[in-house]
Amino acid sequence: MQVFNVQGMTCGHCVKAVTKAIQALDGSAQVEVDLAGRQVKV
């Protein structure tokens, strides 16, 4: 599991955009987004 800090992520649209971008690179990736913590776990 990798944890990334994503600055500027403030809404549900941001969550969808980040998730879609990661899954475009790896369709089998499981993505967990913590909007309040501004972190993405892949």
mmCIF entry with sequence, helices, sheets and N, C-alpha, C, O atoms, coordinates in Angstrom:
data_MODEL
# 
_entry.id   MODEL 
# 
_entity.id                         1 
_entity.type                       polymer 
_entity.pdbx_number_of_molecules   1 
# 
_entity_poly.entity_id                      1 
_entity_poly.type                           'polypeptide(L)' 
_entity_poly.nstd_linkage                   no 
_entity_poly.nstd_monomer                   no 
_entity_poly.pdbx_seq_one_letter_code       MQVFNVQGMTCGHCVKAVTKAIQALDGSAQVEVDLAGRQVKV 
_entity_poly.pdbx_seq_one_letter_code_can   MQVFNVQGMTCGHCVKAVTKAIQALDGSAQVEVDLAGRQVKV 
_entity_poly.pdbx_strand_id                 A 
# 
loop_
_entity_poly_seq.entity_id 
_entity_poly_seq.num 
_entity_poly_seq.mon_id 
_entity_poly_seq.hetero 
1 1  MET n 
1 2  GLN n 
1 3  VAL n 
1 4  PHE n 
1 5  ASN n 
1 6  VAL n 
1 7  GLN n 
1 8  GLY n 
1 9  MET n 
1 10 THR n 
1 11 CYS n 
1 12 GLY n 
1 13 HIS n 
1 14 CYS n 
1 15 VAL n 
1 16 LYS n 
1 17 ALA n 
1 18 VAL n 
1 19 THR n 
1 20 LYS n 
1 21 ALA n 
1 22 ILE n 
1 23 GLN n 
1 24 ALA n 
1 25 LEU n 
1 26 ASP n 
1 27 GLY n 
1 28 SER n 
1 29 ALA n 
1 30 GLN n 
1 31 VAL n 
1 32 GLU n 
1 33 VAL n 
1 34 ASP n 
1 35 LEU n 
1 36 ALA n 
1 37 GLY n 
1 38 ARG n 
1 39 GLN n 
1 40 VAL n 
1 41 LYS n 
1 42 VAL n 
# 
_struct_asym.id          A 
_struct_asym.entity_id   1 
# 
_struct_conf.conf_type_id            HELX_P 
_struct_conf.id                      HELX_P1 
_struct_conf.pdbx_PDB_helix_id       AA1 
_struct_conf.beg_label_comp_id       GLY 
_struct_conf.beg_label_asym_id       A 
_struct_conf.beg_label_seq_id        12 
_struct_conf.pdbx_beg_PDB_ins_code   ? 
_struct_conf.end_label_comp_id       LEU 
_struct_conf.end_label_asym_id       A 
_struct_conf.end_label_seq_id        25 
_struct_conf.pdbx_end_PDB_ins_code   ? 
_struct_conf.beg_auth_comp_id        GLY 
_struct_conf.beg_auth_asym_id        A 
_struct_conf.beg_auth_seq_id         12 
_struct_conf.end_auth_comp_id        LEU 
_struct_conf.end_auth_asym_id        A 
_struct_conf.end_auth_seq_id         25 
_struct_conf.pdbx_PDB_helix_class    1 
_struct_conf.details                 ? 
_struct_conf.pdbx_PDB_helix_length   14 
# 
_struct_conf_type.id          HELX_P 
_struct_conf_type.criteria    ? 
_struct_conf_type.reference   ? 
# 
_struct_sheet.id               AA1 
_struct_sheet.type             ? 
_struct_sheet.number_strands   3 
_struct_sheet.details          ? 
# 
loop_
_struct_sheet_order.sheet_id 
_struct_sheet_order.range_id_1 
_struct_sheet_order.range_id_2 
_struct_sheet_order.offset 
_struct_sheet_order.sense 
AA1 1 2 ? anti-parallel 
AA1 2 3 ? anti-parallel 
# 
loop_
_struct_sheet_range.sheet_id 
_struct_sheet_range.id 
_struct_sheet_range.beg_label_comp_id 
_struct_sheet_range.beg_label_asym_id 
_struct_sheet_range.beg_label_seq_id 
_struct_sheet_range.pdbx_beg_PDB_ins_code 
_struct_sheet_range.end_label_comp_id 
_struct_sheet_range.end_label_asym_id 
_struct_sheet_range.end_label_seq_id 
_struct_sheet_range.pdbx_end_PDB_ins_code 
_struct_sheet_range.beg_auth_comp_id 
_struct_sheet_range.beg_auth_asym_id 
_struct_sheet_range.beg_auth_seq_id 
_struct_sheet_range.end_auth_comp_id 
_struct_sheet_range.end_auth_asym_id 
_struct_sheet_range.end_auth_seq_id 
AA1 1 VAL A 3  ? ASN A 5  ? VAL A 3  ASN A 5  
AA1 2 GLN A 39 ? LYS A 41 ? GLN A 39 LYS A 41 
AA1 3 GLU A 32 ? ASP A 34 ? GLU A 32 ASP A 34 
# 
loop_
_atom_site.group_PDB 
_atom_site.id 
_atom_site.type_symbol 
_atom_site.label_atom_id 
_atom_site.label_alt_id 
_atom_site.label_comp_id 
_atom_site.label_asym_id 
_atom_site.label_entity_id 
_atom_site.label_seq_id 
_atom_site.pdbx_PDB_ins_code 
_atom_site.Cartn_x 
_atom_site.Cartn_y 
_atom_site.Cartn_z 
_atom_site.occupancy 
_atom_site.B_iso_or_equiv 
_atom_site.pdbx_formal_charge 
_atom_site.auth_seq_id 
_atom_site.auth_comp_id 
_atom_site.auth_asym_id 
_atom_site.auth_atom_id 
_atom_site.pdbx_PDB_model_num 
ATOM 1   N N  . MET A 1 1  ? 0.840   -1.182 0.000   1.00 0.00 ? 1  MET A N  1 
ATOM 2   C CA . MET A 1 1  ? 0.000   0.000  0.000   1.00 0.00 ? 1  MET A CA 1 
ATOM 3   C C  . MET A 1 1  ? 0.882   1.241  0.000   1.00 0.00 ? 1  MET A C  1 
ATOM 4   O O  . MET A 1 1  ? 1.879   1.321  0.717   1.00 0.00 ? 1  MET A O  1 
ATOM 5   N N  . GLN A 1 2  ? 0.495   2.185  -0.806  1.00 0.00 ? 2  GLN A N  1 
ATOM 6   C CA . GLN A 1 2  ? 1.196   3.463  -0.879  1.00 0.00 ? 2  GLN A CA 1 
ATOM 7   C C  . GLN A 1 2  ? 0.246   4.546  -0.381  1.00 0.00 ? 2  GLN A C  1 
ATOM 8   O O  . GLN A 1 2  ? -0.954  4.495  -0.653  1.00 0.00 ? 2  GLN A O  1 
ATOM 9   N N  . VAL A 1 3  ? 0.777   5.523  0.347   1.00 0.00 ? 3  VAL A N  1 
ATOM 10  C CA . VAL A 1 3  ? -0.018  6.654  0.828   1.00 0.00 ? 3  VAL A CA 1 
ATOM 11  C C  . VAL A 1 3  ? 0.547   7.931  0.217   1.00 0.00 ? 3  VAL A C  1 
ATOM 12  O O  . VAL A 1 3  ? 1.747   8.196  0.293   1.00 0.00 ? 3  VAL A O  1 
ATOM 13  N N  . PHE A 1 4  ? -0.337  8.714  -0.389  1.00 0.00 ? 4  PHE A N  1 
ATOM 14  C CA . PHE A 1 4  ? 0.066   9.960  -1.025  1.00 0.00 ? 4  PHE A CA 1 
ATOM 15  C C  . PHE A 1 4  ? -0.684  11.121 -0.401  1.00 0.00 ? 4  PHE A C  1 
ATOM 16  O O  . PHE A 1 4  ? -1.884  11.019 -0.148  1.00 0.00 ? 4  PHE A O  1 
ATOM 17  N N  . ASN A 1 5  ? 0.001   12.213 -0.152  1.00 0.00 ? 5  ASN A N  1 
ATOM 18  C CA . ASN A 1 5  ? -0.631  13.449 0.300   1.00 0.00 ? 5  ASN A CA 1 
ATOM 19  C C  . ASN A 1 5  ? -0.986  14.260 -0.937  1.00 0.00 ? 5  ASN A C  1 
ATOM 20  O O  . ASN A 1 5  ? -0.135  14.497 -1.794  1.00 0.00 ? 5  ASN A O  1 
ATOM 21  N N  . VAL A 1 6  ? -2.246  14.687 -1.031  1.00 0.00 ? 6  VAL A N  1 
ATOM 22  C CA . VAL A 1 6  ? -2.713  15.422 -2.203  1.00 0.00 ? 6  VAL A CA 1 
ATOM 23  C C  . VAL A 1 6  ? -3.204  16.793 -1.748  1.00 0.00 ? 6  VAL A C  1 
ATOM 24  O O  . VAL A 1 6  ? -4.282  16.912 -1.164  1.00 0.00 ? 6  VAL A O  1 
ATOM 25  N N  . GLN A 1 7  ? -2.423  17.807 -2.014  1.00 0.00 ? 7  GLN A N  1 
ATOM 26  C CA . GLN A 1 7  ? -2.781  19.169 -1.636  1.00 0.00 ? 7  GLN A CA 1 
ATOM 27  C C  . GLN A 1 7  ? -3.852  19.709 -2.574  1.00 0.00 ? 7  GLN A C  1 
ATOM 28  O O  . GLN A 1 7  ? -3.839  19.413 -3.769  1.00 0.00 ? 7  GLN A O  1 
ATOM 29  N N  . GLY A 1 8  ? -4.772  20.494 -2.043  1.00 0.00 ? 8  GLY A N  1 
ATOM 30  C CA . GLY A 1 8  ? -5.780  21.147 -2.860  1.00 0.00 ? 8  GLY A CA 1 
ATOM 31  C C  . GLY A 1 8  ? -7.008  20.294 -3.116  1.00 0.00 ? 8  GLY A C  1 
ATOM 32  O O  . GLY A 1 8  ? -7.904  20.726 -3.840  1.00 0.00 ? 8  GLY A O  1 
ATOM 33  N N  . MET A 1 9  ? -7.080  19.104 -2.549  1.00 0.00 ? 9  MET A N  1 
ATOM 34  C CA . MET A 1 9  ? -8.240  18.238 -2.728  1.00 0.00 ? 9  MET A CA 1 
ATOM 35  C C  . MET A 1 9  ? -9.308  18.673 -1.732  1.00 0.00 ? 9  MET A C  1 
ATOM 36  O O  . MET A 1 9  ? -9.141  18.504 -0.525  1.00 0.00 ? 9  MET A O  1 
ATOM 37  N N  . THR A 1 10 ? -10.414 19.236 -2.241  1.00 0.00 ? 10 THR A N  1 
ATOM 38  C CA . THR A 1 10 ? -11.387 19.855 -1.337  1.00 0.00 ? 10 THR A CA 1 
ATOM 39  C C  . THR A 1 10 ? -12.821 19.382 -1.501  1.00 0.00 ? 10 THR A C  1 
ATOM 40  O O  . THR A 1 10 ? -13.677 19.753 -0.699  1.00 0.00 ? 10 THR A O  1 
ATOM 41  N N  . CYS A 1 11 ? -13.115 18.558 -2.533  1.00 0.00 ? 11 CYS A N  1 
ATOM 42  C CA . CYS A 1 11 ? -14.519 18.205 -2.754  1.00 0.00 ? 11 CYS A CA 1 
ATOM 43  C C  . CYS A 1 11 ? -14.649 16.815 -3.354  1.00 0.00 ? 11 CYS A C  1 
ATOM 44  O O  . CYS A 1 11 ? -13.656 16.161 -3.671  1.00 0.00 ? 11 CYS A O  1 
ATOM 45  N N  . GLY A 1 12 ? -15.890 16.379 -3.502  1.00 0.00 ? 12 GLY A N  1 
ATOM 46  C CA . GLY A 1 12 ? -16.165 15.079 -4.079  1.00 0.00 ? 12 GLY A CA 1 
ATOM 47  C C  . GLY A 1 12 ? -15.691 14.962 -5.514  1.00 0.00 ? 12 GLY A C  1 
ATOM 48  O O  . GLY A 1 12 ? -15.280 13.884 -5.946  1.00 0.00 ? 12 GLY A O  1 
ATOM 49  N N  . HIS A 1 13 ? -15.742 16.051 -6.252  1.00 0.00 ? 13 HIS A N  1 
ATOM 50  C CA . HIS A 1 13 ? -15.255 16.031 -7.633  1.00 0.00 ? 13 HIS A CA 1 
ATOM 51  C C  . HIS A 1 13 ? -13.758 15.736 -7.652  1.00 0.00 ? 13 HIS A C  1 
ATOM 52  O O  . HIS A 1 13 ? -13.284 14.985 -8.505  1.00 0.00 ? 13 HIS A O  1 
ATOM 53  N N  . CYS A 1 14 ? -13.029 16.311 -6.735  1.00 0.00 ? 14 CYS A N  1 
ATOM 54  C CA . CYS A 1 14 ? -11.586 16.053 -6.640  1.00 0.00 ? 14 CYS A CA 1 
ATOM 55  C C  . CYS A 1 14 ? -11.335 14.567 -6.361  1.00 0.00 ? 14 CYS A C  1 
ATOM 56  O O  . CYS A 1 14 ? -10.442 13.956 -6.948  1.00 0.00 ? 14 CYS A O  1 
ATOM 57  N N  . VAL A 1 15 ? -12.126 14.003 -5.467  1.00 0.00 ? 15 VAL A N  1 
ATOM 58  C CA . VAL A 1 15 ? -11.985 12.585 -5.125  1.00 0.00 ? 15 VAL A CA 1 
ATOM 59  C C  . VAL A 1 15 ? -12.196 11.726 -6.369  1.00 0.00 ? 15 VAL A C  1 
ATOM 60  O O  . VAL A 1 15 ? -11.413 10.812 -6.630  1.00 0.00 ? 15 VAL A O  1 
ATOM 61  N N  . LYS A 1 16 ? -13.237 12.008 -7.131  1.00 0.00 ? 16 LYS A N  1 
ATOM 62  C CA . LYS A 1 16 ? -13.522 11.248 -8.347  1.00 0.00 ? 16 LYS A CA 1 
ATOM 63  C C  . LYS A 1 16 ? -12.404 11.397 -9.367  1.00 0.00 ? 16 LYS A C  1 
ATOM 64  O O  . LYS A 1 16 ? -12.019 10.424 -10.016 1.00 0.00 ? 16 LYS A O  1 
ATOM 65  N N  . ALA A 1 17 ? -11.884 12.608 -9.510  1.00 0.00 ? 17 ALA A N  1 
ATOM 66  C CA . ALA A 1 17 ? -10.825 12.860 -10.490 1.00 0.00 ? 17 ALA A CA 1 
ATOM 67  C C  . ALA A 1 17 ? -9.545  12.110 -10.125 1.00 0.00 ? 17 ALA A C  1 
ATOM 68  O O  . ALA A 1 17 ? -8.901  11.523 -10.994 1.00 0.00 ? 17 ALA A O  1 
ATOM 69  N N  . VAL A 1 18 ? -9.178  12.129 -8.859  1.00 0.00 ? 18 VAL A N  1 
ATOM 70  C CA . VAL A 1 18 ? -7.963  11.436 -8.411  1.00 0.00 ? 18 VAL A CA 1 
ATOM 71  C C  . VAL A 1 18 ? -8.140  9.929  -8.571  1.00 0.00 ? 18 VAL A C  1 
ATOM 72  O O  . VAL A 1 18 ? -7.241  9.243  -9.057  1.00 0.00 ? 18 VAL A O  1 
ATOM 73  N N  . THR A 1 19 ? -9.297  9.417  -8.161  1.00 0.00 ? 19 THR A N  1 
ATOM 74  C CA . THR A 1 19 ? -9.575  7.988  -8.274  1.00 0.00 ? 19 THR A CA 1 
ATOM 75  C C  . THR A 1 19 ? -9.534  7.544  -9.735  1.00 0.00 ? 19 THR A C  1 
ATOM 76  O O  . THR A 1 19 ? -8.928  6.522  -10.057 1.00 0.00 ? 19 THR A O  1 
ATOM 77  N N  . LYS A 1 20 ? -10.170 8.302  -10.609 1.00 0.00 ? 20 LYS A N  1 
ATOM 78  C CA . LYS A 1 20 ? -10.204 7.967  -12.031 1.00 0.00 ? 20 LYS A CA 1 
ATOM 79  C C  . LYS A 1 20 ? -8.810  7.975  -12.636 1.00 0.00 ? 20 LYS A C  1 
ATOM 80  O O  . LYS A 1 20 ? -8.478  7.105  -13.440 1.00 0.00 ? 20 LYS A O  1 
ATOM 81  N N  . ALA A 1 21 ? -7.992  8.949  -12.259 1.00 0.00 ? 21 ALA A N  1 
ATOM 82  C CA . ALA A 1 21 ? -6.632  9.052  -12.789 1.00 0.00 ? 21 ALA A CA 1 
ATOM 83  C C  . ALA A 1 21 ? -5.779  7.848  -12.375 1.00 0.00 ? 21 ALA A C  1 
ATOM 84  O O  . ALA A 1 21 ? -5.020  7.313  -13.182 1.00 0.00 ? 21 ALA A O  1 
ATOM 85  N N  . ILE A 1 22 ? -5.907  7.434  -11.132 1.00 0.00 ? 22 ILE A N  1 
ATOM 86  C CA . ILE A 1 22 ? -5.127  6.288  -10.652 1.00 0.00 ? 22 ILE A CA 1 
ATOM 87  C C  . ILE A 1 22 ? -5.593  5.009  -11.330 1.00 0.00 ? 22 ILE A C  1 
ATOM 88  O O  . ILE A 1 22 ? -4.773  4.193  -11.752 1.00 0.00 ? 22 ILE A O  1 
ATOM 89  N N  . GLN A 1 23 ? -6.907  4.832  -11.438 1.00 0.00 ? 23 GLN A N  1 
ATOM 90  C CA . GLN A 1 23 ? -7.431  3.619  -12.052 1.00 0.00 ? 23 GLN A CA 1 
ATOM 91  C C  . GLN A 1 23 ? -7.163  3.574  -13.555 1.00 0.00 ? 23 GLN A C  1 
ATOM 92  O O  . GLN A 1 23 ? -7.150  2.493  -14.145 1.00 0.00 ? 23 GLN A O  1 
ATOM 93  N N  . ALA A 1 24 ? -6.951  4.723  -14.178 1.00 0.00 ? 24 ALA A N  1 
ATOM 94  C CA . ALA A 1 24 ? -6.580  4.743  -15.588 1.00 0.00 ? 24 ALA A CA 1 
ATOM 95  C C  . ALA A 1 24 ? -5.183  4.148  -15.779 1.00 0.00 ? 24 ALA A C  1 
ATOM 96  O O  . ALA A 1 24 ? -4.891  3.552  -16.816 1.00 0.00 ? 24 ALA A O  1 
ATOM 97  N N  . LEU A 1 25 ? -4.331  4.313  -14.778 1.00 0.00 ? 25 LEU A N  1 
ATOM 98  C CA . LEU A 1 25 ? -2.977  3.759  -14.837 1.00 0.00 ? 25 LEU A CA 1 
ATOM 99  C C  . LEU A 1 25 ? -2.949  2.276  -14.464 1.00 0.00 ? 25 LEU A C  1 
ATOM 100 O O  . LEU A 1 25 ? -2.173  1.495  -15.014 1.00 0.00 ? 25 LEU A O  1 
ATOM 101 N N  . ASP A 1 26 ? -3.821  1.907  -13.509 1.00 0.00 ? 26 ASP A N  1 
ATOM 102 C CA . ASP A 1 26 ? -3.898  0.515  -13.049 1.00 0.00 ? 26 ASP A CA 1 
ATOM 103 C C  . ASP A 1 26 ? -5.358  0.207  -12.738 1.00 0.00 ? 26 ASP A C  1 
ATOM 104 O O  . ASP A 1 26 ? -5.865  0.567  -11.676 1.00 0.00 ? 26 ASP A O  1 
ATOM 105 N N  . GLY A 1 27 ? -6.020  -0.454 -13.666 1.00 0.00 ? 27 GLY A N  1 
ATOM 106 C CA . GLY A 1 27 ? -7.443  -0.728 -13.527 1.00 0.00 ? 27 GLY A CA 1 
ATOM 107 C C  . GLY A 1 27 ? -7.805  -1.586 -12.337 1.00 0.00 ? 27 GLY A C  1 
ATOM 108 O O  . GLY A 1 27 ? -8.954  -1.561 -11.895 1.00 0.00 ? 27 GLY A O  1 
ATOM 109 N N  . SER A 1 28 ? -6.859  -2.350 -11.801 1.00 0.00 ? 28 SER A N  1 
ATOM 110 C CA . SER A 1 28 ? -7.144  -3.213 -10.662 1.00 0.00 ? 28 SER A CA 1 
ATOM 111 C C  . SER A 1 28 ? -6.794  -2.557 -9.323  1.00 0.00 ? 28 SER A C  1 
ATOM 112 O O  . SER A 1 28 ? -6.970  -3.173 -8.272  1.00 0.00 ? 28 SER A O  1 
ATOM 113 N N  . ALA A 1 29 ? -6.305  -1.326 -9.350  1.00 0.00 ? 29 ALA A N  1 
ATOM 114 C CA . ALA A 1 29 ? -5.898  -0.635 -8.118  1.00 0.00 ? 29 ALA A CA 1 
ATOM 115 C C  . ALA A 1 29 ? -7.106  -0.358 -7.242  1.00 0.00 ? 29 ALA A C  1 
ATOM 116 O O  . ALA A 1 29 ? -8.162  0.054  -7.723  1.00 0.00 ? 29 ALA A O  1 
ATOM 117 N N  . GLN A 1 30 ? -6.932  -0.591 -5.952  1.00 0.00 ? 30 GLN A N  1 
ATOM 118 C CA . GLN A 1 30 ? -7.959  -0.228 -4.979  1.00 0.00 ? 30 GLN A CA 1 
ATOM 119 C C  . GLN A 1 30 ? -7.549  1.110  -4.394  1.00 0.00 ? 30 GLN A C  1 
ATOM 120 O O  . GLN A 1 30 ? -6.457  1.255  -3.845  1.00 0.00 ? 30 GLN A O  1 
ATOM 121 N N  . VAL A 1 31 ? -8.437  2.086  -4.518  1.00 0.00 ? 31 VAL A N  1 
ATOM 122 C CA . VAL A 1 31 ? -8.125  3.456  -4.125  1.00 0.00 ? 31 VAL A CA 1 
ATOM 123 C C  . VAL A 1 31 ? -9.013  3.859  -2.955  1.00 0.00 ? 31 VAL A C  1 
ATOM 124 O O  . VAL A 1 31 ? -10.236 3.736  -3.025  1.00 0.00 ? 31 VAL A O  1 
ATOM 125 N N  . GLU A 1 32 ? -8.390  4.342  -1.874  1.00 0.00 ? 32 GLU A N  1 
ATOM 126 C CA . GLU A 1 32 ? -9.117  4.868  -0.726  1.00 0.00 ? 32 GLU A CA 1 
ATOM 127 C C  . GLU A 1 32 ? -8.721  6.330  -0.566  1.00 0.00 ? 32 GLU A C  1 
ATOM 128 O O  . GLU A 1 32 ? -7.538  6.651  -0.452  1.00 0.00 ? 32 GLU A O  1 
ATOM 129 N N  . VAL A 1 33 ? -9.717  7.214  -0.558  1.00 0.00 ? 33 VAL A N  1 
ATOM 130 C CA . VAL A 1 33 ? -9.440  8.640  -0.463  1.00 0.00 ? 33 VAL A CA 1 
ATOM 131 C C  . VAL A 1 33 ? -9.966  9.167  0.864   1.00 0.00 ? 33 VAL A C  1 
ATOM 132 O O  . VAL A 1 33 ? -11.127 8.956  1.212   1.00 0.00 ? 33 VAL A O  1 
ATOM 133 N N  . ASP A 1 34 ? -9.100  9.853  1.599   1.00 0.00 ? 34 ASP A N  1 
ATOM 134 C CA . ASP A 1 34 ? -9.472  10.533 2.841   1.00 0.00 ? 34 ASP A CA 1 
ATOM 135 C C  . ASP A 1 34 ? -9.482  12.020 2.529   1.00 0.00 ? 34 ASP A C  1 
ATOM 136 O O  . ASP A 1 34 ? -8.444  12.680 2.550   1.00 0.00 ? 34 ASP A O  1 
ATOM 137 N N  . LEU A 1 35 ? -10.670 12.537 2.239   1.00 0.00 ? 35 LEU A N  1 
ATOM 138 C CA . LEU A 1 35 ? -10.785 13.933 1.824   1.00 0.00 ? 35 LEU A CA 1 
ATOM 139 C C  . LEU A 1 35 ? -10.343 14.876 2.936   1.00 0.00 ? 35 LEU A C  1 
ATOM 140 O O  . LEU A 1 35 ? -9.609  15.830 2.676   1.00 0.00 ? 35 LEU A O  1 
ATOM 141 N N  . ALA A 1 36 ? -10.774 14.628 4.163   1.00 0.00 ? 36 ALA A N  1 
ATOM 142 C CA . ALA A 1 36 ? -10.420 15.505 5.282   1.00 0.00 ? 36 ALA A CA 1 
ATOM 143 C C  . ALA A 1 36 ? -8.911  15.502 5.546   1.00 0.00 ? 36 ALA A C  1 
ATOM 144 O O  . ALA A 1 36 ? -8.323  16.540 5.852   1.00 0.00 ? 36 ALA A O  1 
ATOM 145 N N  . GLY A 1 37 ? -8.296  14.323 5.425   1.00 0.00 ? 37 GLY A N  1 
ATOM 146 C CA . GLY A 1 37 ? -6.863  14.204 5.663   1.00 0.00 ? 37 GLY A CA 1 
ATOM 147 C C  . GLY A 1 37 ? -6.029  14.503 4.434   1.00 0.00 ? 37 GLY A C  1 
ATOM 148 O O  . GLY A 1 37 ? -4.801  14.564 4.501   1.00 0.00 ? 37 GLY A O  1 
ATOM 149 N N  . ARG A 1 38 ? -6.716  14.690 3.297   1.00 0.00 ? 38 ARG A N  1 
ATOM 150 C CA . ARG A 1 38 ? -6.043  14.935 2.008   1.00 0.00 ? 38 ARG A CA 1 
ATOM 151 C C  . ARG A 1 38 ? -5.011  13.880 1.685   1.00 0.00 ? 38 ARG A C  1 
ATOM 152 O O  . ARG A 1 38 ? -3.890  14.175 1.270   1.00 0.00 ? 38 ARG A O  1 
ATOM 153 N N  . GLN A 1 39 ? -5.432  12.614 1.892   1.00 0.00 ? 39 GLN A N  1 
ATOM 154 C CA . GLN A 1 39 ? -4.546  11.493 1.598   1.00 0.00 ? 39 GLN A CA 1 
ATOM 155 C C  . GLN A 1 39 ? -5.246  10.508 0.681   1.00 0.00 ? 39 GLN A C  1 
ATOM 156 O O  . GLN A 1 39 ? -6.467  10.359 0.713   1.00 0.00 ? 39 GLN A O  1 
ATOM 157 N N  . VAL A 1 40 ? -4.452  9.844  -0.133  1.00 0.00 ? 40 VAL A N  1 
ATOM 158 C CA . VAL A 1 40 ? -4.943  8.790  -1.012  1.00 0.00 ? 40 VAL A CA 1 
ATOM 159 C C  . VAL A 1 40 ? -4.113  7.548  -0.734  1.00 0.00 ? 40 VAL A C  1 
ATOM 160 O O  . VAL A 1 40 ? -2.883  7.592  -0.756  1.00 0.00 ? 40 VAL A O  1 
ATOM 161 N N  . LYS A 1 41 ? -4.801  6.434  -0.470  1.00 0.00 ? 41 LYS A N  1 
ATOM 162 C CA . LYS A 1 41 ? -4.137  5.148  -0.262  1.00 0.00 ? 41 LYS A CA 1 
ATOM 163 C C  . LYS A 1 41 ? -4.430  4.283  -1.470  1.00 0.00 ? 41 LYS A C  1 
ATOM 164 O O  . LYS A 1 41 ? -5.582  4.134  -1.876  1.00 0.00 ? 41 LYS A O  1 
ATOM 165 N N  . VAL A 1 42 ? -3.376  3.714  -2.041  1.00 0.00 ? 42 VAL A N  1 
ATOM 166 C CA . VAL A 1 42 ? -3.521  2.878  -3.231  1.00 0.00 ? 42 VAL A CA 1 
ATOM 167 C C  . VAL A 1 42 ? -2.945  1.509  -2.920  1.00 0.00 ? 42 VAL A C  1 
ATOM 168 O O  . VAL A 1 42 ? -2.954  0.626  -3.778  1.00 0.00 ? 42 VAL A O  1 
# 
